[in-house]
Amino acid sequence: MENPWTIVGEQRIYDNPWIGVTEYDVINPGGGKGIYGKVHYKNLAIGVIPLDAEGYIWLVGQYRFVLDCYTWEIPEGGGDPAVPPVESAQRELQEETGLVASEWTLLMEMHLSNSVSDERAFVYLARGLEQGEADPEETEQLVVKRVPFEEAYQMVERSEITDSISVAGILKIKLLLVSGQLKLKT
């Protein structure tokens, strides 16, 4: 489909190593003049659900500066767009939890807030887990906990997990389990 928006002008408003913000002067699809702001993400968003044979997953707790609150999420972070997303997922899982997985499955690709940003996310299922040494970044003060998958699902249902990548990934795993497309190894 052809783009119904006309860009009349653009101005870079803000730029740092992670994001850039551009303001566009536009003519909207209805013919009116206006502005549109776009947040460009310089990295991919990567999420990992490490699921073991007993039906447990690992969650990461941390204080999120932007939200000004503590959150529980699946292991996640940024990935260089020049690197295959699965390699970034493998790095994030090891950094945050110390886990190394032998099996990787792409669960979904997502746009996280497509009305204002171009951020793309990739969510992976990691199986065949072995525990190693975690190596979080200096900006991360993490608490890692292993919980039954059903408990994590209930945390989503009670809005105790609200991170969009975590919510989408956990709901996708629940759907795969209920439909029989994913089975727990015993």
Backbone as CSV, one residue per row, in Angstrom:
resi,resn,N_x,N_y,N_z,CA_x,CA_y,CA_z,C_x,C_y,C_z
1,MET,0.841,-1.176,0.000,0.000,0.000,0.000,0.890,1.244,0.000
2,GLU,0.474,2.242,-0.712,1.224,3.488,-0.829,1.067,4.348,0.424
3,ASN,2.138,5.056,0.784,2.137,5.924,1.961,1.224,7.133,1.715
4,PRO,0.162,7.310,2.525,-0.737,8.443,2.335,-0.252,9.742,2.997
5,TRP,0.874,9.708,3.703,1.432,10.877,4.368,2.430,11.569,3.443
6,THR,2.455,12.878,3.458,3.440,13.660,2.710,4.341,14.376,3.703
7,ILE,5.639,14.152,3.565,6.610,14.819,4.436,7.038,16.111,3.757
8,VAL,6.806,17.220,4.449,7.155,18.543,3.938,8.545,18.957,4.426
9,GLY,8.889,18.555,5.647,10.190,18.872,6.224,10.458,17.982,7.415
10,GLU,11.719,17.933,7.838,12.078,17.141,9.014,13.244,17.777,9.741
11,GLN,13.260,17.552,11.068,14.313,18.113,11.897,14.669,17.118,12.992
12,ARG,15.966,16.808,13.119,16.438,15.942,14.196,16.374,16.759,15.480
13,ILE,15.609,16.266,16.448,15.393,16.970,17.711,16.361,16.504,18.792
14,TYR,16.683,15.212,18.787,17.494,14.639,19.860,18.215,13.412,19.324
15,ASP,19.430,13.177,19.838,20.181,12.000,19.417,21.131,11.583,20.531
16,ASN,21.154,10.273,20.831,22.143,9.721,21.754,22.548,8.350,21.209
17,PRO,23.394,7.596,21.881,23.818,6.301,21.318,22.696,5.260,21.172
18,TRP,21.535,5.459,21.797,20.475,4.464,21.784,19.264,4.858,20.947
19,ILE,18.926,6.158,20.946,17.738,6.607,20.218,18.002,7.924,19.498
20,GLY,17.174,8.183,18.505,17.133,9.481,17.847,15.677,9.896,17.729
21,VAL,15.392,11.183,17.887,14.031,11.687,17.777,13.995,12.696,16.626
22,THR,13.076,12.472,15.687,12.906,13.361,14.541,11.482,13.885,14.543
23,GLU,11.345,15.197,14.274,10.019,15.795,14.117,9.817,16.093,12.636
24,TYR,8.679,15.626,12.130,8.338,15.811,10.723,7.205,16.818,10.581
25,ASP,7.328,17.726,9.616,6.192,18.540,9.175,5.514,17.705,8.101
26,VAL,4.219,17.487,8.249,3.523,16.556,7.355,2.204,17.136,6.853
27,ILE,1.744,16.521,5.808,0.355,16.651,5.386,-0.245,15.271,5.605
28,ASN,-1.257,15.210,6.468,-1.808,13.919,6.864,-2.700,13.333,5.756
29,PRO,-3.136,12.086,5.888,-3.947,11.464,4.837,-5.229,12.234,4.497
30,GLY,-5.748,13.030,5.436,-6.949,13.821,5.181,-6.666,15.172,4.542
31,GLY,-5.381,15.502,4.336,-5.015,16.764,3.698,-4.622,17.870,4.654
32,GLY,-4.711,17.628,5.952,-4.367,18.653,6.936,-2.880,18.704,7.219
33,LYS,-2.410,19.904,7.568,-1.011,20.086,7.948,-0.841,19.721,9.419
34,GLY,0.336,19.176,9.756,0.590,18.830,11.142,2.031,18.447,11.353
35,ILE,2.299,17.917,12.537,3.630,17.409,12.864,3.497,15.957,13.298
36,TYR,4.574,15.223,13.128,4.619,13.836,13.579,6.001,13.603,14.147
37,GLY,6.075,13.048,15.359,7.351,12.728,15.983,7.652,11.250,15.841
38,LYS,8.904,10.925,15.587,9.325,9.531,15.452,10.537,9.286,16.336
39,VAL,10.456,8.242,17.159,11.598,7.794,17.952,12.227,6.626,17.194
40,HIS,13.484,6.801,16.794,14.218,5.744,16.098,15.112,5.025,17.103
41,TYR,14.945,3.715,17.203,15.781,2.909,18.087,16.961,2.371,17.310
42,LYS,18.147,2.534,17.850,19.368,2.142,17.153,19.727,0.676,17.377
43,ASN,19.025,0.020,18.304,19.236,-1.401,18.567,17.916,-2.145,18.468
44,LEU,18.001,-3.449,18.331,16.826,-4.310,18.381,16.508,-4.607,19.844
45,ALA,15.255,-4.846,20.146,14.848,-5.309,21.475,14.832,-6.836,21.428
46,ILE,15.469,-7.449,22.402,15.619,-8.903,22.427,15.060,-9.434,23.745
47,GLY,14.204,-10.450,23.676,13.674,-11.111,24.861,13.882,-12.612,24.776
48,VAL,14.094,-13.239,25.929,14.351,-14.685,25.977,13.509,-15.307,27.081
49,ILE,12.819,-16.391,26.742,12.133,-17.182,27.766,12.899,-18.490,27.916
50,PRO,13.698,-18.595,28.990,14.402,-19.852,29.250,13.445,-20.808,29.963
51,LEU,13.112,-21.902,29.312,12.141,-22.875,29.845,12.847,-24.208,30.036
52,ASP,12.873,-24.698,31.280,13.559,-25.964,31.533,12.600,-27.150,31.441
53,ALA,13.152,-28.340,31.565,12.386,-29.578,31.395,11.304,-29.755,32.458
54,GLU,11.463,-29.111,33.627,10.474,-29.228,34.698,9.370,-28.187,34.584
55,GLY,9.437,-27.320,33.573,8.396,-26.316,33.385,8.635,-25.018,34.140
56,TYR,9.884,-24.727,34.469,10.245,-23.483,35.148,10.848,-22.508,34.144
57,ILE,10.648,-21.210,34.388,11.343,-20.183,33.631,12.086,-19.269,34.599
58,TRP,12.970,-18.448,34.060,13.736,-17.498,34.857,13.207,-16.101,34.592
59,LEU,12.971,-15.359,35.648,12.568,-13.959,35.562,13.678,-13.087,36.133
60,VAL,13.730,-11.874,35.641,14.728,-10.918,36.083,14.003,-9.733,36.706
61,GLY,14.374,-9.390,37.931,13.808,-8.236,38.604,14.803,-7.101,38.620
62,GLN,14.307,-5.893,38.367,15.178,-4.724,38.418,14.350,-3.454,38.530
63,TYR,14.998,-2.413,39.007,14.359,-1.113,39.086,14.491,-0.448,37.727
64,ARG,13.368,-0.048,37.135,13.364,0.594,35.820,13.280,2.106,35.998
65,PHE,14.354,2.793,35.617,14.475,4.235,35.801,13.300,4.989,35.181
66,VAL,12.963,4.677,33.939,11.919,5.423,33.223,10.552,5.263,33.892
67,LEU,10.266,4.075,34.398,8.974,3.821,35.047,8.967,4.250,36.516
68,ASP,10.144,4.410,37.108,10.291,4.733,38.520,9.634,3.675,39.403
69,CYS,9.880,2.400,39.011,9.381,1.298,39.828,10.168,0.020,39.535
70,TYR,9.981,-0.959,40.411,10.634,-2.264,40.272,9.763,-3.148,39.397
71,THR,10.388,-3.899,38.481,9.619,-4.763,37.586,10.209,-6.165,37.539
72,TRP,9.355,-7.116,37.169,9.771,-8.484,36.848,9.550,-8.683,35.363
73,GLU,10.541,-9.282,34.700,10.510,-9.464,33.254,11.255,-10.736,32.890
74,ILE,11.118,-11.133,31.630,11.994,-12.179,31.109,13.363,-11.533,30.848
75,PRO,14.428,-12.317,30.721,15.718,-11.732,30.361,15.601,-11.012,29.012
76,GLU,16.083,-9.772,28.968,15.982,-9.019,27.717,17.000,-7.897,27.691
77,GLY,17.207,-7.390,26.489,18.147,-6.300,26.310,18.219,-5.884,24.861
78,GLY,19.256,-5.153,24.526,19.418,-4.629,23.177,20.331,-5.494,22.340
79,GLY,20.067,-5.469,21.032,20.886,-6.214,20.094,21.292,-5.345,18.918
80,ASP,22.524,-5.466,18.514,23.046,-4.745,17.357,22.310,-5.232,16.104
81,PRO,21.718,-4.329,15.304,21.006,-4.760,14.090,21.901,-5.467,13.075
82,ALA,23.224,-5.297,13.166,24.144,-5.953,12.240,24.461,-7.394,12.651
83,VAL,23.988,-7.801,13.826,24.245,-9.147,14.357,22.940,-9.939,14.308
84,PRO,22.980,-11.223,13.940,21.735,-12.015,13.981,21.083,-11.922,15.363
85,PRO,19.766,-11.671,15.426,19.098,-11.502,16.724,19.306,-12.665,17.688
86,VAL,19.404,-13.892,17.184,19.589,-15.036,18.081,20.927,-14.936,18.818
87,GLU,21.953,-14.371,18.188,23.238,-14.203,18.873,23.109,-13.192,20.011
88,SER,22.334,-12.136,19.787,22.091,-11.167,20.866,21.291,-11.817,21.986
89,ALA,20.336,-12.684,21.632,19.545,-13.389,22.642,20.437,-14.297,23.482
90,GLN,21.347,-15.003,22.843,22.263,-15.881,23.570,23.124,-15.070,24.545
91,ARG,23.616,-13.919,24.093,24.432,-13.058,24.952,23.623,-12.534,26.129
92,GLU,22.412,-12.035,25.872,21.580,-11.484,26.950,21.241,-12.542,27.991
93,LEU,20.890,-13.745,27.549,20.548,-14.810,28.492,21.733,-15.110,29.407
94,GLN,22.920,-15.239,28.837,24.101,-15.540,29.630,24.447,-14.377,30.563
95,GLU,24.414,-13.145,30.049,24.763,-11.982,30.871,23.858,-11.861,32.089
96,GLU,22.549,-11.988,31.865,21.593,-11.706,32.939,21.356,-12.873,33.884
97,THR,21.437,-14.109,33.381,21.102,-15.263,34.219,22.244,-16.253,34.404
98,GLY,23.243,-16.192,33.538,24.301,-17.191,33.547,23.936,-18.443,32.773
99,LEU,22.722,-18.500,32.233,22.275,-19.686,31.506,22.814,-19.719,30.076
100,VAL,23.098,-20.940,29.625,23.457,-21.203,28.238,22.464,-22.248,27.740
101,ALA,21.915,-22.029,26.544,20.897,-22.932,25.992,21.417,-23.603,24.725
102,SER,21.025,-24.849,24.528,21.424,-25.581,23.322,20.358,-25.526,22.230
103,GLU,19.125,-25.127,22.580,18.035,-25.060,21.598,17.413,-23.665,21.614
104,TRP,17.267,-23.070,20.428,16.707,-21.726,20.296,15.597,-21.730,19.265
105,THR,14.441,-21.160,19.653,13.300,-21.052,18.737,12.792,-19.616,18.765
106,LEU,12.673,-19.022,17.585,12.074,-17.689,17.495,10.574,-17.820,17.723
107,LEU,10.065,-17.153,18.759,8.632,-17.199,19.065,7.854,-16.137,18.302
108,MET,8.440,-14.935,18.176,7.714,-13.843,17.524,8.618,-12.668,17.246
109,GLU,8.183,-11.873,16.290,8.746,-10.548,16.037,7.633,-9.561,16.327
110,MET,7.990,-8.417,16.890,6.981,-7.429,17.288,7.472,-6.015,17.010
111,HIS,6.533,-5.102,16.789,6.798,-3.664,16.851,6.198,-3.211,18.179
112,LEU,6.987,-2.533,18.996,6.570,-2.295,20.374,5.669,-1.081,20.580
113,SER,5.819,-0.061,19.788,4.953,1.114,19.920,4.933,1.821,18.572
114,ASN,4.280,1.200,17.596,4.420,1.622,16.212,3.728,2.934,15.845
115,SER,3.094,3.590,16.782,2.538,4.907,16.480,3.568,6.016,16.692
116,VAL,4.636,5.725,17.444,5.651,6.755,17.701,7.080,6.258,17.539
117,SER,7.291,4.948,17.386,8.664,4.454,17.292,8.766,3.345,16.251
118,ASP,10.012,3.100,15.829,10.283,2.015,14.885,10.937,0.825,15.585
119,GLU,10.818,0.738,16.905,11.480,-0.325,17.663,10.936,-1.696,17.288
120,ARG,11.861,-2.597,16.968,11.528,-3.983,16.633,12.027,-4.902,17.737
121,ALA,11.222,-5.907,18.039,11.589,-6.868,19.079,11.556,-8.283,18.527
122,PHE,12.437,-9.110,19.064,12.491,-10.535,18.753,12.429,-11.274,20.078
123,VAL,11.531,-12.253,20.187,11.380,-13.019,21.418,11.689,-14.485,21.114
124,TYR,12.583,-15.060,21.906,13.043,-16.432,21.700,12.670,-17.329,22.868
125,LEU,12.467,-18.601,22.553,12.359,-19.665,23.543,13.716,-20.344,23.597
126,ALA,14.273,-20.479,24.801,15.563,-21.145,25.000,15.332,-22.422,25.796
127,ARG,15.808,-23.543,25.265,15.680,-24.863,25.932,17.068,-25.499,26.038
128,GLY,17.138,-26.639,26.718,18.422,-27.320,26.893,19.376,-26.448,27.684
129,LEU,18.940,-26.075,28.872,19.641,-25.062,29.670,20.727,-25.659,30.552
130,GLU,21.854,-24.926,30.632,22.930,-25.244,31.566,23.289,-23.974,32.307
131,GLN,23.492,-24.118,33.627,23.809,-22.946,34.445,25.294,-22.630,34.376
132,GLY,25.572,-21.363,34.117,26.939,-20.856,34.132,26.989,-19.629,35.018
133,GLU,27.917,-18.750,34.730,28.138,-17.546,35.535,27.492,-16.338,34.848
134,ALA,26.669,-15.591,35.589,26.061,-14.364,35.060,27.105,-13.258,34.984
135,ASP,26.889,-12.311,34.075,27.809,-11.192,33.895,27.018,-9.949,33.486
136,PRO,26.177,-9.419,34.404,25.345,-8.268,34.033,26.176,-7.016,33.773
137,GLU,25.583,-6.096,32.982,26.215,-4.816,32.711,26.242,-3.989,33.995
138,GLU,27.113,-2.987,34.034,27.242,-2.171,35.249,25.980,-1.387,35.569
139,THR,25.121,-1.158,34.580,23.871,-0.426,34.820,22.768,-1.331,35.365
140,GLU,23.036,-2.621,35.432,22.006,-3.575,35.850,22.274,-4.094,37.261
141,GLN,21.295,-3.879,38.139,21.320,-4.461,39.472,20.148,-5.438,39.480
142,LEU,20.444,-6.693,39.144,19.400,-7.674,38.847,19.196,-8.672,39.976
143,VAL,17.941,-9.106,40.113,17.587,-10.253,40.933,17.007,-11.276,39.972
144,VAL,17.553,-12.481,39.995,17.100,-13.530,39.086,16.391,-14.590,39.912
145,LYS,15.200,-15.003,39.430,14.508,-16.081,40.143,13.915,-17.072,39.151
146,ARG,13.954,-18.323,39.545,13.396,-19.431,38.763,12.007,-19.713,39.330
147,VAL,10.997,-19.639,38.467,9.615,-19.836,38.913,8.906,-20.816,37.985
148,PRO,7.897,-21.538,38.500,7.105,-22.380,37.600,6.471,-21.504,36.511
149,PHE,6.438,-22.020,35.280,5.865,-21.226,34.198,4.470,-20.731,34.564
150,GLU,3.657,-21.586,35.165,2.282,-21.198,35.502,2.253,-20.007,36.453
151,GLU,3.226,-19.919,37.365,3.298,-18.763,38.256,3.583,-17.487,37.458
152,ALA,4.505,-17.568,36.487,4.801,-16.405,35.644,3.563,-16.009,34.839
153,TYR,2.847,-16.995,34.335,1.608,-16.713,33.596,0.590,-16.004,34.498
154,GLN,0.456,-16.460,35.734,-0.468,-15.818,36.674,-0.013,-14.391,37.013
155,MET,1.291,-14.168,37.049,1.802,-12.812,37.281,1.383,-11.886,36.133
156,VAL,1.375,-12.396,34.910,0.871,-11.616,33.774,-0.617,-11.351,33.957
157,GLU,-1.373,-12.378,34.314,-2.828,-12.241,34.489,-3.173,-11.218,35.581
158,ARG,-2.337,-11.125,36.618,-2.576,-10.181,37.716,-1.918,-8.823,37.483
159,SER,-1.368,-8.616,36.283,-0.652,-7.375,35.921,0.536,-7.103,36.833
160,GLU,1.177,-8.160,37.316,2.410,-8.028,38.076,3.613,-8.032,37.137
161,ILE,3.446,-8.604,35.949,4.409,-8.482,34.862,3.710,-7.648,33.802
162,THR,4.273,-6.464,33.497,3.628,-5.551,32.550,4.511,-5.205,31.356
163,ASP,5.763,-5.598,31.375,6.665,-5.362,30.252,6.098,-6.048,29.010
164,SER,5.968,-5.305,27.906,5.271,-5.829,26.728,5.945,-7.064,26.129
165,ILE,7.266,-7.092,26.069,7.950,-8.262,25.511,7.699,-9.481,26.394
166,SER,7.769,-9.286,27.706,7.525,-10.387,28.639,6.090,-10.886,28.540
167,VAL,5.131,-9.966,28.532,3.719,-10.346,28.443,3.460,-11.140,27.162
168,ALA,3.908,-10.610,26.030,3.664,-11.283,24.750,4.321,-12.660,24.718
169,GLY,5.566,-12.738,25.179,6.270,-14.017,25.154,5.643,-15.056,26.062
170,ILE,5.271,-14.656,27.269,4.651,-15.601,28.212,3.290,-16.051,27.693
171,LEU,2.501,-15.129,27.148,1.202,-15.531,26.584,1.379,-16.458,25.382
172,LYS,2.404,-16.228,24.567,2.662,-17.117,23.428,3.027,-18.513,23.910
173,ILE,3.875,-18.618,24.942,4.220,-19.934,25.489,2.983,-20.624,26.033
174,LYS,2.129,-19.880,26.745,0.890,-20.467,27.278,0.034,-21.015,26.146
175,LEU,-0.114,-20.256,25.076,-0.896,-20.705,23.919,-0.295,-21.972,23.313
176,LEU,1.009,-22.017,23.167,1.659,-23.200,22.602,1.487,-24.422,23.502
177,LEU,1.549,-24.226,24.820,1.345,-25.334,25.756,-0.100,-25.837,25.709
178,VAL,-1.065,-24.913,25.754,-2.483,-25.291,25.758,-2.872,-25.992,24.453
179,SER,-2.327,-25.531,23.335,-2.675,-26.120,22.032,-1.902,-27.413,21.742
180,GLY,-0.940,-27.769,22.607,-0.158,-28.972,22.415,1.000,-28.826,21.437
181,GLN,1.243,-27.604,20.972,2.355,-27.381,20.037,3.703,-27.336,20.753
182,LEU,3.675,-27.168,22.069,4.889,-27.180,22.881,4.632,-28.106,24.056
183,LYS,5.584,-28.975,24.297,5.458,-29.913,25.403,6.662,-29.750,26.316
184,LEU,6.423,-29.958,27.584,7.508,-29.942,28.547,8.206,-31.299,28.473
185,LYS,9.518,-31.268,28.464,10.300,-32.513,28.425,10.335,-33.095,29.827
186,THR,10.240,-34.391,29.912,10.310,-35.038,31.234,11.370,-36.103,31.266
